[in-house]
Each structure stands twice: as structure tokens, then as C-alpha cells.
Amino acid sequence: MDILTLERLENLFAGHDYGKIPSNLPEFNFYCRREVQGITVLHVIDYRQGLYISKDQYTHLKKQIETFFRERGEREVHIMTLILCDDTEKAKRLCEEDPFCWIIDSREYRLLVHETRAADFYGWKDILEEYLFALARESAAQKKPAAGAAGKPDWRALSWINVILVSVNVIIFLICTFTGDLLYNKFAFNVTKLWQGEWYRLFTSMFLHWDVEHLFSNMVVLYYVGAIVERRLGPVPYTALYMLSGLAGNVFSMGYEFFAHGYGNSAGASGAVFGVEGALLFLVMAHQGKLESMTAGRVAFAVAFSLYCGFTSAGVNNAAHVGGVLMGFTAAAVIEACKKMQVFFHHR
């Protein structure tokens, strides 16, 4: 049974204050919402059931939508077309010259945003991806597993950069168990060594951990929280956010050691991990206080409690935690702002 119905999409749009525009053609549906800068329109084409339209007809239809609103006094009309289809190549050919067209694969419950298309449209990329992910889980729950297929992992659902980061941290720790203090002496964070020209320690110390408990506490948080953040931001921005947060944590740590006049070796991915938590806090707040299973209150409490534990525990470099959180929150805000600016300038 196809659970991706127009009625369910209409409920999704209505939940985000998009009203439906009456249409005599059931395959073409229009939903609009007033923004500060004008009208945004979601134009849904049900390209299943053997429907065929030409490129000229597609282009003419979008112009008609724009004309409809301009005749009613709207100066700014922003339109995103969503094509529901079983044949993604057919849909791709239809709208290949339109940067504001996304394809929804109704068989795999995936949102396809090709590289020449707008990266976002007023936050709808995240909304649709989360919605389709939920539909995919619902569809899987309705199907009986084939013989021998039960328990197979869905590799496409993994956030690969996050898995790689966790793996690298674990592998380096295993190497440390066989090499003793060698890697710690050479690559741990140390202000004195930095001033001697070993600036690489700002980076390398992010992948060292003193013991199993230190490693485990960081990697558990990173594995679960990082997966959500990577899905929302994308692999390249997520990698940049992780690295910048770790570096910011070490810079804050350096500043604190100067202030306190206490120097020593430190290591750990805590700055980067706190940065990922800070990014999640921003993303949840930007998504009206809820993202997947996370709420703003839960995330804020988790971050505050972790910082509190750091401040009240001995031997914990809490300056790195603070620096990581601030950088992660800021970096996520900048990444999301860049996405929105890209959409804005596309419309210009």
C-alpha cells in the first residue's frame, strides 16, 4: 500500500500554515503561505498513475501560478515544485532546467535534491526529509520481512562521516594502548609545546583519550547526537563543524591556562562533541523546539548538566567544553543562514 498520499502531504503542509488553492486537476495541487517578503508556494505534481506532461507544459504551468498571484497584487512569489514519482529519471528530465524543483521518490520515500537545484526552500528540505524518513519506517513496519532478511541493517540510514569520526577515535585509542605514552607525549594538547611551534597539537589532541571511560563517554554522545546533526547539516558542513568546535575548545583551553597560570597536557574529543551538542541545540530551536525525538528543553538540559558536571569535577578541562558549545551553536547558525541566503539569491 502506498502510504505517501496527497491527503497526508496536505496535512503536513497545513501543519505549517500552508493553505490549499482549489484546482480542477487532481494531479496538480498548490499550497501557499504568506511570508514577510511575499508569498511562498508549494506546487505538487503527482507524476504517478501514468501522467505525462511536456517540458513546455511544465514551464507554462509555473508561469501561470506566478501570474495568478501577481494579478492579486503580490510582488514576491516564490515557488517550489515537488514531483511525486515512481520513475525519478522521467521526473528529472521534466524539470532539469528549473532550479526550484525537488523530486520525491514514492517507492523509496526519499527526497532527491540534485546539485543544480536550490539547497533549501524556507526550511522545507529538513521537514520533508524527516517526514519521508518517518514514512519509510512506517512502510517497513507494515511489511513482513522476507525469509533470511530479518535483522539486516539499512546502510543508507547511517551517517557515514559520524561513523568514521567515531571509528577514528576508537582506532587511535587502541593504538595508544600498544604504544604507551608515545602518542600522548607527541600529540596531546600542551601550551608550552604550542609556543615551541607544535601547533598541530591543536588538531591532533582532539583524537586522543586518556582511558576507556573517557573514550566511551565521548563516543556514545557523538554516535547518537552526531548522527542527527549530520543528517540535518550534510556531511561536509558537519565535518567542518566538528573540526572547528574541537579547535575552538582547545583555543579556549589555552586562554584559560594563560589566565590561571597552570599548564599541562590535555586530550580528548570533548570540545568537538560539545560543539555537536551545541549545534543540535540550535537546530532544535530553529525547528520550532522539536527535531526528530529531541526537544529544545531536553537538549538544553543535557548541555547544561554536562557543563555543570565538568565544573564540579576534578581534572576536567571545562574551558574546552564551553568553547566547543559556543562554536558548535554559532557554526550551525551560520550554516543554516548560508542555506537560506542561497535560497534567497536564487529567487533574485
Salt bridges, closest charged atoms under 4 A:
ASP2 OD2 - ARG48 NH1 2.67
GLU10 OE1 - LYS20 NZ 3.27
GLU35 OE2 - ARG33 NH2 2.70
ASP46 OD1 - ARG48 NE 2.73
GLU66 OE2 - ARG70 NE 2.87
GLU74 OE2 - ARG34 NH2 2.23
GLU76 OE1 - HIS78 NE2 3.04
GLU76 OE2 - ARG348 NH1 3.00
GLU96 OE2 - LYS55 NZ 2.20
ASP98 OD2 - LYS62 NZ 2.77
ASP105 OD1 - ARG107 NE 3.79
ASP105 OD2 - ARG110 NH2 3.10
GLU108 OE1 - ARG156 NH1 3.16
ASP126 OD1 - ARG232 NE 3.74
ASP126 OD2 - HIS287 NE2 3.19
GLU129 OE2 - LYS125 NZ 2.95
GLU138 OE1 - ARG8 NH2 3.00
ASP154 OD1 - ARG156 NE 3.45
GLU198 OE1 - ARG201 NE 2.60
GLU292 OE1 - ARG231 NH2 2.74
GLU292 OE2 - ARG232 NH1 2.66
GLU336 OE2 - LYS339 NZ 3.48
